[in-house]
């Protein structure tokens, strides 16, 4: 199994790379959208670039939270730990990976078929097409790293639904079982029929009667 420190380093480095690529994609996609709108297109390539812009904005909102979860937690941002559980993090990254794959396919379809029109427009559109693929491959590798971390948590005895991604350990302490409790003796039932009860009753005493001489 890969060392957990190496996995944590790879996880953080891939997040930084994905954030940088998302920033670049935001810029080049905005330029491509502006060029397409100036050209007078209202569908097709514009829709593809618009979907890519949507995915890029979502990535820019979520990826920093996942990358810097430990820092944000120290700043008392309470909701961060909901995203940084290793299982949920893997689901989020996998979903973004799927969205970027769709973006790359749609953008490449128009860029390769000449549907973006005009040399200057196509050059900008093709630049915007390259970065979703780069982001896709980075997040794909990140998904593999997160999967290895998840397996590490499971093998070490941690809770895969509760383990925070930035606190993954080599081993988790075993949870000690609660010591068996001795069975308690039931309280004896009160004696009925006028006899003495064990609780809330007083025993009967027979007082001697003084004898009188007649």
Long-range contacts (C-beta under 8 A, 24 or more apart in sequence): 1-148, 1-151, 1-152, 1-155, 2-148, 2-152, 4-149, 4-152, 4-168, 4-169, 4-170, 7-145, 7-148, 7-149, 7-152, 7-168, 8-149, 8-166, 8-168, 10-145, 11-142, 11-145, 11-146, 11-149, 11-165, 12-67, 14-138, 14-139, 14-141, 14-142, 14-145, 15-63, 15-66, 15-67, 15-142, 16-67, 17-138, 18-59, 18-63, 18-135, 18-138, 18-139, 18-142, 19-59, 19-60, 19-63, 19-64, 19-67, 21-131, 21-134, 21-135, 21-138, 22-56, 22-59, 22-60, 22-63, 22-135, 23-60, 24-131, 25-52, 25-56, 25-128, 25-131, 25-132, 25-135, 26-53, 26-56, 26-57, 26-60, 28-124, 28-127, 28-128, 28-131, 29-53, 29-56, 29-128, 29-131, 31-124, 31-127, 31-128, 32-121, 32-124, 32-125, 32-127, 32-128, 35-120, 35-121, 35-124, 35-125, 36-116, 36-121, 36-125, 39-117, 39-118, 39-121, 41-117, 44-110, 44-115, 45-110, 45-115, 45-116, 45-117, 45-125, 47-106, 48-103, 48-106, 48-107, 48-109, 48-110, 49-107, 49-125, 49-128, 51-102, 51-103, 51-106, 52-103, 52-106, 52-107, 52-128, 52-132, 55-96, 55-99, 55-100, 55-103, 55-132, 58-96, 58-99, 59-96, 59-100, 59-135, 62-92, 62-96, 63-96, 66-92, 66-93, 66-165, 69-164, 69-165, 69-166, 70-166, 70-167, 81-164, 84-164, 84-165, 84-166, 85-161, 85-162, 85-163, 85-164, 85-165, 86-146, 86-149, 86-150, 86-153, 86-160, 86-163, 86-164, 86-165, 86-168, 87-150, 87-160, 87-161, 87-163, 89-146, 89-165, 90-143, 90-146, 90-147, 90-150, 93-139, 93-142, 93-143, 93-146, 94-143, 96-139, 97-136, 97-139, 97-140, 97-143, 100-132, 100-133, 100-135, 100-136, 100-139, 101-136, 103-132, 103-136, 104-129, 104-132, 104-133, 104-136, 107-132, 108-133
